[in-house]
Amino acid sequence: MTSAAEPLTLVLVGPMGAGKTSVGRRVARLLGIAFIDTDKRIVQTHGPIPAIFDEHGETHFRALERETVRVALEEGGVVSLGGGAVTDAGTRELLRRHPVVYLTVTPEAVAERIIGGGRPLLAGEDPLARWTEIFAQRRDLYDEVATVTFDTSRRPMQRIAEEIAAWRREQR
C-alpha cells in the first residue's frame, strides 16, 4: 500500500491527565479528520474500565486495548491512547509506523485534573503520589514511542493543538 492511500494518522500518548482527549479533539478538528479515543471504544464494547480491571485483570485489559489500538490505527485519524497503553510491547510495536505525539505534564499541573476521575490505577489515599509513581514507571516507554513531545502543563490546550496540527501537516 502506498503512503498516499493510507489515512492521515496521528497518535497521542502520555500519562493520565496530560490532556490527550481534549487536545486530541481539537487537533482532529483542525486537521479535518476523525478523533478516536481508545479508552472510550473499550468502554463502549466491553464496559467500564474499572470493572474490566476488577473482573479480568490488567493483562486482559491490555490485550483488549492492543486490539482496539490496532483497529483505530487502520481507520486513521487522531488516535488518543490510554495512559498505560505503552506498557504493552505489542501496542508499542503497532505505533512504530505512525507519528506519535507524547503529551507530558508536571505533577503540579496534573493534580487538579486527576482528582475524582474514576481512574482505577489511581484509587487510594494519595492519587497524586500514585500518579507520580506510575508516570515514573512509564516515562521511558513514552520516550521510546514518541516522535515529538509537547508539554501541556501551563499553556492553553487550543494553542498546543494548533502547534501539533501544524507539526503533523509538516510530516506529510
Phi, psi and omega in degrees: 000133179279156182296333179295333181275345181281144180291151176293124183228145175214130182251137175248127175233164177153173183290164174306135176084006181282345179103021183301318181287311183292321176290317182301317178300317181294317180298316179300317179298315181295325181271350180070036180231171182291155172246129179236121175258110186296326177298317180296321178297319179297316179299316180299323185270322191241354181099181185302137181300317178302324179291322178297315178301312183296316187275328188235345179092167183292324181300315178297316179301316182296326177293317176299318181296316180302315180294321178296318177297316180303313180295316180298319180294326177293323180290321182088167183119193173272117185249114180263122181263151173297156185304328183263003183303326183289350179287345180266121182301323179296321177293317178301321179296320178300328185283343188300334182266007187231152173290129184239123176261123177263114176266121179247163183203148178280155176303323181297316182288328184280340187310311182285342182279333190261349184290128176069029184265006180063040181260113189300326181283349180257007179296140179138189188284326184231084183302324182292320177297319179294318177302314181299319179296314180296317180299318179299322180291330187258347187308314181296328178290321175298315179299321182299318185269346188287137170269324181207156181235139174231136178267129182257009189298312193231010182241155180300138181302324180297318180295318178298316179299318179298319179293321179293317179298317178297317178299315182295321178299324180290339184279349185300000000 
